[in-house]
């Protein structure tokens, strides 16, 4: 789909969840979406795991070879405050997108409602300005201890969506260190590349600027600003946070242009809404000398095969009836 509109205003939200509280986090997301809409945004982006939390600093009572009852209690609380897709919370978020007239992209923790119901996924949801849930992306590879709490997505949720403002897609946090995952996004023609994250390191700034320059795309990176006093003190494993710094996540949200230049941010040390006006024509201009899956590719030497089939652990085969 050719871009009908070359100019687009984007908003990147840097804010904390109401930790372990699905209802309050959803209300906060709705309020911030409406605020961004009032600022003229056409596209609004939230951080990774905004509903109900990125549980930084918690181990849920685990060590190699053992789990604790206290950890199971906190896990159950996390599970109970994660959302179903679709469900009540997605309806509320969709209505907020409709009221604001924006494309809304938000990180959530998603319950598996199709199979076991016990597995959680770190997911990005995409809503259209009509309020429709357009689709989702599940994180392909949780990083390090995240593997204790989240399952792995598959290639069936790697969407890129056509919009009047350009093609939108997302990879979450350290998925963006997977060169082949990035290549798949570039090959789908992503123009507004969204990177919800929990990484506040200075090194992450190099990552998002590299992606923008490599993919010749706009990069919208959203992280949370979180302090330790935001955590509920009645967590069974609250003592695990004793050695954590007061600022648990310092942010670093930013908007980057297709030559790797900052258009807004990075912002550290506070909650904020970053605004930038993008001209999608800058992508074509930037591709004059480099197009990673176009004139700068060598498909005669390098090829990537992507399995987009939904993976199921049980397949039911039809049996033939005999007379």
C-alpha positions as a printed NumPy array, in Angstrom:
array([[  0.   ,   0.   ,   0.   ],
       [  1.502,   3.316,  -1.031],
       [  1.632,   5.933,   1.672],
       [ -1.336,   8.261,   1.351],
       [  0.088,  10.657,   3.934],
       [  3.804,  11.445,   4.08 ],
       [  3.764,  13.357,   7.373],
       [  2.929,  11.662,  10.67 ],
       [  3.17 ,  12.756,  14.295],
       [  4.289,  10.022,  16.675],
       [  4.238,   9.846,  20.465],
       [  6.469,   7.586,  22.548],
       [  5.298,   7.106,  26.111],
       [  7.915,   6.788,  28.86 ],
       [  6.011,   5.823,  31.99 ],
       [  5.762,   3.142,  34.64 ],
       [  3.105,   0.507,  34.985],
       [  1.   ,   0.402,  38.1  ],
       [  3.008,  -2.637,  39.049],
       [  1.107,  -5.929,  39.335],
       [ -2.218,  -4.118,  38.815],
       [ -3.892,  -4.892,  35.494],
       [ -6.876,  -2.604,  35.999],
       [ -4.885,   0.435,  37.147],
       [ -2.203,  -0.062,  34.468],
       [ -4.931,  -0.21 ,  31.814],
       [ -6.501,   2.996,  33.124],
       [ -3.106,   4.714,  33.059],
       [ -2.495,   3.544,  29.495],
       [ -5.891,   4.89 ,  28.44 ],
       [ -5.251,   8.296,  30.043],
       [ -1.822,   8.59 ,  28.417],
       [ -3.206,   7.533,  25.031],
       [ -5.852,  10.251,  25.186],
       [ -3.239,  12.796,  26.279],
       [ -1.015,  11.87 ,  23.334],
       [ -4.01 ,  12.167,  21.016],
       [ -4.664,  15.671,  22.329],
       [ -1.065,  16.512,  21.373],
       [ -1.888,  15.608,  17.786],
       [ -0.259,  12.18 ,  17.679],
       [ -1.28 ,   9.734,  14.957],
       [  0.741,   6.837,  16.391],
       [  1.232,   6.157,  20.124],
       [  3.794,   3.693,  21.477],
       [  4.078,   2.221,  24.986],
       [  6.926,   0.248,  26.604],
       [  7.427,  -3.484,  26.91 ],
       [  5.161,  -5.261,  29.422],
       [  3.266,  -2.097,  30.388],
       [  0.294,  -4.168,  31.559],
       [  0.76 ,  -5.324,  34.293],
       [  4.547,  -4.891,  34.744],
       [  8.06 ,  -5.741,  33.732],
       [  8.94 ,  -7.372,  37.088],
       [ 12.522,  -6.169,  37.274],
       [ 14.416,  -7.347,  40.346],
       [ 12.116, -10.266,  41.165],
       [ 13.118, -13.903,  40.867],
       [  9.731, -15.311,  41.929],
       [ 11.57 , -17.372,  44.53 ],
       [ 13.546, -19.396,  42.018],
       [ 17.028, -20.797,  42.003],
       [ 18.376, -23.6  ,  39.851],
       [ 16.682, -26.781,  40.996],
       [ 14.104, -25.2  ,  43.323],
       [ 11.071, -22.951,  43.607],
       [  9.454, -21.479,  46.705],
       [  5.829, -21.2  ,  47.764],
       [  6.312, -17.453,  48.216],
       [  7.473, -17.217,  44.622],
       [  4.48 , -19.2  ,  43.416],
       [  2.238, -16.734,  45.254],
       [  3.831, -13.759,  43.465],
       [  3.688, -15.633,  40.163],
       [ -0.036, -16.24 ,  40.623],
       [ -0.516, -12.534,  41.282],
       [  1.381, -11.722,  38.079],
       [ -0.656, -14.277,  36.118],
       [ -3.971, -13.004,  37.49 ],
       [ -3.077,  -9.444,  36.457],
       [ -2.028, -10.42 ,  32.93 ],
       [ -4.541,  -9.999,  30.138],
       [ -6.475, -12.136,  27.694],
       [ -6.212, -11.285,  23.992],
       [ -8.888, -10.496,  23.003],
       [-10.635,  -9.616,  26.24 ],
       [-11.993,  -6.831,  28.421],
       [ -8.701,  -4.939,  28.542],
       [ -8.163,  -5.077,  24.77 ],
       [-11.69 ,  -3.715,  24.321],
       [-10.872,  -0.807,  26.637],
       [ -7.566,  -0.096,  24.894],
       [ -9.233,  -0.263,  21.498],
       [-11.855,   2.221,  22.621],
       [ -9.084,   4.566,  23.81 ],
       [ -7.388,   4.3  ,  20.406],
       [-10.711,   5.108,  18.742],
       [-11.382,   8.124,  20.973],
       [ -7.871,   9.448,  20.428],
       [ -7.957,   8.625,  16.705],
       [ -4.547,   6.924,  16.86 ],
       [ -2.72 ,   3.743,  16.036],
       [ -1.879,   2.362,  19.486],
       [  1.01 ,  -0.04 ,  20.036],
       [  1.432,  -1.314,  23.592],
       [  3.427,  -3.978,  25.423],
       [  1.387,  -6.362,  27.574],
       [  1.738,  -9.7  ,  29.306],
       [ -0.661, -12.068,  27.591],
       [ -2.289, -15.201,  28.983],
       [ -2.357, -18.228,  26.72 ],
       [ -6.105, -18.699,  26.324],
       [ -5.896, -21.225,  23.519],
       [ -4.032, -24.144,  25.041],
       [ -2.761, -24.51 ,  28.604],
       [ -3.831, -21.102,  30.016],
       [ -0.813, -21.349,  32.328],
       [  1.757, -19.825,  29.966],
       [  2.368, -16.085,  29.708],
       [  3.804, -14.263,  26.707],
       [  5.504, -10.905,  26.434],
       [  3.392,  -9.413,  23.662],
       [  2.924,  -6.227,  21.664],
       [ -0.634,  -5.354,  20.633],
       [ -1.553,  -3.183,  17.641],
       [ -4.817,  -1.205,  17.54 ],
       [ -6.176,   0.884,  14.688],
       [ -7.755,   4.34 ,  14.984],
       [-11.157,   2.692,  14.558],
       [-10.508,   0.757,  17.776],
       [ -9.943,  -2.597,  16.081],
       [ -7.308,  -4.988,  17.426],
       [ -5.182,  -5.388,  14.303],
       [ -2.92 ,  -8.123,  15.637],
       [ -0.055,  -8.96 ,  17.963],
       [  3.582,  -9.943,  18.166],
       [  4.806, -12.385,  20.8  ],
       [  8.443, -12.117,  21.875],
       [ 10.415, -14.854,  20.145],
       [ 13.097, -15.307,  22.787],
       [ 12.779, -14.066,  26.368],
       [ 16.173, -12.995,  27.672],
       [ 17.985, -14.67 ,  30.585],
       [ 15.701, -14.941,  33.649],
       [ 12.722, -13.753,  31.618],
       [ 12.588, -17.382,  30.442],
       [ 11.3  , -18.32 ,  33.905],
       [  8.108, -16.346,  33.413],
       [  7.392, -16.054,  29.659],
       [  6.959, -18.561,  26.87 ],
       [  8.396, -18.173,  23.374],
       [  6.408, -16.809,  20.454],
       [  6.599, -18.329,  16.985],
       [  6.775, -17.046,  13.433],
       [  3.003, -16.725,  13.142],
       [  3.076, -13.431,  15.055],
       [  5.586, -11.377,  13.093],
       [  3.212,  -8.889,  11.501],
       [  3.89 ,  -5.653,   9.671],
       [  0.771,  -3.538,   9.15 ],
       [ -0.024,  -1.195,   6.293],
       [ -1.25 ,   2.198,   7.495],
       [ -1.778,   5.522,   5.694],
       [  1.431,   6.663,   7.424],
       [  3.649,   3.752,   6.445],
       [  4.262,   0.12 ,   7.366],
       [  4.43 ,  -0.529,  11.116],
       [  5.992,  -3.491,  12.941],
       [  7.713,  -4.284,  16.218],
       [ 10.371,  -6.429,  17.834],
       [ 10.689,  -6.409,  21.606],
       [ 13.856,  -5.46 ,  23.501],
       [ 16.708,  -7.939,  22.878],
       [ 14.914,  -9.585,  19.962],
       [ 16.488,  -6.638,  18.214],
       [ 19.906,  -8.23 ,  18.721],
       [ 18.752, -11.138,  16.507],
       [ 20.056, -10.219,  13.022],
       [ 17.731, -12.605,  11.231],
       [ 14.662, -11.288,  13.067],
       [ 15.615,  -7.765,  12.007],
       [ 16.115,  -8.955,   8.436],
       [ 12.633, -10.475,   8.42 ],
       [ 11.189,  -7.127,   9.475],
       [ 13.122,  -5.268,   6.802],
       [ 11.973,  -7.761,   4.171],
       [  8.358,  -7.056,   5.166],
       [  8.988,  -3.416,   4.337],
       [  8.794,  -1.977,   7.83 ],
       [  9.043,   1.812,   7.787],
       [  8.103,   2.651,  11.375],
       [ 10.006,   0.093,  13.435],
       [  8.878,  -0.063,  17.067],
       [ 11.167,  -1.356,  19.818],
       [  9.384,  -1.547,  23.194],
       [ 12.135,  -2.323,  25.69 ],
       [ 13.253,  -2.703,  29.288],
       [ 16.869,  -1.789,  28.439],
       [ 17.964,   1.592,  29.807],
       [ 21.685,   1.183,  29.12 ],
       [ 23.623,   3.671,  27.033],
       [ 24.471,   0.746,  24.75 ],
       [ 20.785,   0.444,  23.818],
       [ 21.019,   3.881,  22.225],
       [ 23.683,   2.518,  19.883],
       [ 21.369,  -0.394,  19.085],
       [ 18.353,   1.661,  18.067],
       [ 20.472,   4.089,  16.048],
       [ 22.117,   1.155,  14.274],
       [ 18.722,  -0.405,  13.462],
       [ 17.472,   2.871,  12.012],
       [ 20.569,   3.252,   9.825],
       [ 20.665,  -0.439,   8.86 ],
       [ 16.963,  -0.709,   8.06 ],
       [ 16.613,   2.842,   6.72 ],
       [ 13.507,   3.192,   8.868],
       [ 12.211,   5.3  ,  11.721],
       [ 12.739,   3.659,  15.12 ],
       [ 10.416,   4.373,  18.046],
       [ 11.927,   3.035,  21.268],
       [  9.859,   3.146,  24.455],
       [ 11.021,   2.203,  27.951],
       [  9.588,   2.619,  31.432],
       [ 10.791,   4.979,  34.136],
       [ 10.419,   2.994,  37.38 ],
       [ 11.44 ,   3.587,  40.98 ],
       [ 11.542,   0.993,  43.743],
       [  8.853,   2.757,  45.761],
       [  6.387,   1.962,  42.941],
       [  6.473,  -1.751,  43.849],
       [  3.726,  -3.098,  46.117],
       [  5.28 ,  -3.869,  49.496],
       [  2.957,  -6.834,  50.09 ],
       [  4.708,  -8.998,  47.505],
       [  5.639, -12.309,  49.123],
       [  9.189, -11.932,  47.77 ],
       [  9.465,  -8.165,  48.276],
       [ 12.727,  -8.693,  50.204],
       [ 14.368,  -9.628,  46.886],
       [ 14.358,  -5.903,  46.034],
       [ 16.467,  -4.928,  49.056],
       [ 19.67 ,  -4.549,  47.055],
       [ 18.015,  -2.799,  44.094],
       [ 18.726,   0.835,  43.329],
       [ 15.994,   3.402,  43.963],
       [ 15.696,   4.016,  40.21 ],
       [ 14.911,   0.57 ,  38.854],
       [ 14.687,   1.737,  35.231],
       [ 15.886,   5.175,  34.157],
       [ 14.167,   5.22 ,  30.746],
       [ 16.061,   6.197,  27.616],
       [ 13.077,   6.364,  25.26 ],
       [ 13.875,   7.95 ,  21.916],
       [ 12.738,   8.506,  18.344],
       [ 15.37 ,   7.988,  15.627],
       [ 15.386,   8.882,  11.93 ],
       [ 16.416,   6.612,   9.037],
       [ 19.999,   7.899,   8.997],
       [ 20.422,   7.131,  12.711],
       [ 19.841,  10.687,  13.925],
       [ 17.806,  11.497,  17.026],
       [ 14.476,  13.218,  16.381],
       [ 13.431,  13.199,  20.053],
       [ 15.173,  12.107,  23.228],
       [ 16.68 ,  10.094,  24.652],
       [ 14.94 ,  11.013,  27.914],
       [ 16.205,   9.724,  31.255],
       [ 15.098,  10.099,  34.854],
       [ 11.406,  10.945,  34.471],
       [  8.092,   9.996,  32.924],
       [  7.468,  11.83 ,  29.668],
       [  5.725,  11.814,  26.288],
       [  8.151,  12.252,  23.398],
       [  6.703,  13.809,  20.252],
       [  8.201,  13.941,  16.763],
       [  6.905,  14.774,  13.302],
       [  8.135,  12.274,  10.711],
       [  8.318,  12.639,   6.95 ],
       [  8.099,   9.137,   5.471],
       [  9.74 ,  10.421,   2.281],
       [ 12.983,  10.609,   4.279],
       [ 13.141,   6.809,   4.003],
       [ 13.354,   6.852,   0.214],
       [ 15.947,   9.615,   0.404],
       [ 18.016,   7.593,   2.871],
       [ 17.861,   4.495,   0.649],
       [ 19.665,   6.317,  -2.173],
       [ 22.963,   4.768,  -1.044],
       [ 21.808,   1.82 ,   1.071],
       [ 18.734,  -0.439,   0.956],
       [ 19.357,  -3.51 ,   3.1  ],
       [ 16.874,  -5.798,   1.296],
       [ 16.968,  -3.92 ,  -2.014],
       [ 19.952,  -2.842,  -4.083],
       [ 22.407,  -3.514,  -1.223],
       [ 21.345,  -7.156,  -0.779],
       [ 22.947, -10.23 ,  -2.375],
       [ 20.251, -12.925,  -2.58 ],
       [ 22.542, -14.973,  -4.806],
       [ 24.813, -15.366,  -1.754],
       [ 22.548, -14.904,   1.306],
       [ 18.942, -15.998,   1.784],
       [ 16.691, -16.142,   4.853],
       [ 13.818, -18.607,   5.232],
       [ 11.144, -17.648,   7.794],
       [  8.671, -20.2  ,   9.155],
       [  5.415, -18.302,   9.697],
       [  3.373, -21.395,  10.535],
       [  1.698, -21.482,  13.93 ],
       [  3.367, -24.138,  16.063],
       [  1.2  , -26.585,  17.981],
       [  2.369, -29.267,  20.386],
       [ -0.556, -31.539,  19.544],
       [ -1.854, -32.125,  16.018],
       [ -5.082, -34.07 ,  15.618],
       [ -5.084, -36.32 ,  12.565],
       [ -8.237, -37.522,  10.897],
       [ -8.644, -41.312,  10.968],
       [-10.267, -43.185,   8.098],
       [-13.437, -45.067,   8.864],
       [-13.45 , -48.714,   7.804],
       [-16.658, -50.534,   6.861]])
